[in-house]
Amino acid sequence: QVQLVESGGGLVQAGGSLRLSCVASGINFRFYTMDWYRQAPGGQRELVAAITSGGVTNYAEFVKGRFTISRENTKNTVYLLMNSLKAEDTAVYYCNAQPIDLWGQGTQVTVSS
C-alpha cells in the first residue's frame, strides 16, 4: 500500500521539543525529496523543511536554527526534530513525498504558552 504515516505529535510547553516521524511504504523512498508542511487553524498549508534524496536540506525562515529535518533510508523514514517550540508552531504537521505529491494524514502539534 502506497502511504505516508506521521507520528510523534502531541502537547508540549513552549520551549520544549518534539520529534516527528514519517514512515513511507509502497514507494522507493530513497529516491524522493521529502518535505514537512504544517497548517495552523484557519491558515494555509506552508512548507517547513525539505530534504532531497542526496540529503540536502532547506528550511523556512521561521524554523531555521530550531528545527532539523533528517532521513533514514534503511527505515523509509523522515524525521523532524523541533526544538525551542513556540505557541505559533501549533499546527497539523504533514509529510509529503516529491515529485509524486504523496501526503500523509498529519499529526497534531500543540504548543502551550
C-alpha positions as CSV (number, residue, x, y, z in Angstrom):
1,Q,0.0,0.0,0.0
2,V,1.4,3.4,-1.0
3,Q,1.2,5.7,2.0
4,L,2.9,8.0,4.4
5,V,2.2,7.8,8.1
6,E,3.2,10.5,10.5
7,S,3.6,10.2,14.3
8,G,5.1,11.9,17.2
9,G,2.8,14.9,17.6
10,G,1.4,16.0,21.0
11,L,1.0,18.7,23.5
12,V,4.2,20.4,24.7
13,Q,5.0,23.5,26.7
14,A,6.7,26.5,25.0
15,G,10.4,25.9,24.9
16,G,10.1,22.2,24.7
17,S,10.9,19.7,22.0
18,L,9.2,17.1,19.9
19,R,10.4,14.7,17.2
20,L,8.0,13.8,14.4
21,S,8.4,10.7,12.2
22,C,7.0,9.9,8.9
23,V,7.2,6.3,7.6
24,A,6.8,5.6,3.9
25,S,5.5,2.4,2.4
26,G,4.9,1.3,-1.2
27,I,7.4,3.8,-2.7
28,N,11.1,3.7,-3.4
29,F,11.7,6.1,-0.6
30,R,15.4,6.8,-1.1
31,F,14.8,8.4,-4.5
32,Y,12.3,11.1,-3.3
33,T,12.6,14.5,-1.8
34,M,10.7,14.5,1.5
35,D,9.0,17.6,2.8
36,W,7.4,18.6,6.1
37,Y,4.5,21.0,5.9
38,R,2.2,22.5,8.5
39,Q,-1.3,24.0,8.6
40,A,-2.5,26.1,11.5
41,P,-6.2,26.6,12.2
42,G,-7.6,29.0,9.7
43,G,-4.3,29.2,7.9
44,Q,-2.8,27.9,4.7
45,R,-0.5,24.9,4.4
46,E,3.1,26.1,4.5
47,L,6.4,24.4,3.8
48,V,8.5,23.9,7.0
49,A,11.5,21.9,5.8
50,A,12.7,19.7,2.9
51,I,15.4,17.1,2.4
52,T,16.5,15.8,-1.0
53,S,17.4,12.2,-1.9
54,G,21.0,13.3,-1.5
55,G,20.5,14.8,1.9
56,V,20.4,18.5,1.0
57,T,18.2,20.3,3.4
58,N,16.2,23.5,3.2
59,Y,14.2,25.3,5.9
60,A,11.6,28.0,6.2
61,E,13.0,31.1,7.8
62,F,10.6,30.8,10.8
63,V,12.1,27.5,11.8
64,K,15.8,28.0,11.0
65,G,18.0,27.2,13.9
66,R,15.2,25.4,15.8
67,F,14.1,22.5,13.6
68,T,16.1,19.8,11.9
69,I,15.0,17.5,9.2
70,S,16.7,14.2,8.6
71,R,16.1,10.9,6.9
72,E,16.9,7.3,7.4
73,N,16.6,5.5,4.1
74,T,17.1,2.0,5.6
75,K,13.9,2.6,7.6
76,N,12.0,4.5,4.9
77,T,11.6,7.3,7.5
78,V,12.0,11.1,7.6
79,Y,12.2,13.0,10.9
80,L,11.5,16.5,12.0
81,L,13.2,17.4,15.3
82,M,11.6,20.5,16.7
83,N,13.4,22.4,19.5
84,S,12.5,25.7,21.2
85,L,8.9,25.3,20.3
86,K,6.7,28.4,20.3
87,A,2.9,28.7,20.6
88,E,2.9,29.8,16.9
89,D,4.3,26.4,15.9
90,T,0.9,24.9,16.8
91,A,-0.4,23.2,13.7
92,V,-1.1,19.9,12.0
93,Y,2.2,18.7,10.5
94,Y,2.2,16.7,7.3
95,C,4.9,14.9,5.4
96,N,5.0,14.9,1.6
97,A,6.9,13.0,-1.0
98,Q,8.0,14.7,-4.2
99,P,7.7,14.6,-7.1
100,I,4.7,12.2,-6.7
101,D,2.9,14.6,-4.3
102,L,2.0,11.9,-1.8
103,W,0.7,13.2,1.6
104,G,0.3,11.7,5.0
105,Q,-2.7,12.1,7.2
106,G,-1.0,14.6,9.5
107,T,-0.1,14.8,13.2
108,Q,-1.2,17.5,15.6
109,V,1.4,19.6,17.4
110,T,0.1,21.9,20.2
111,V,2.4,24.2,22.0
112,S,1.1,25.8,25.2
113,S,2.4,29.2,26.2
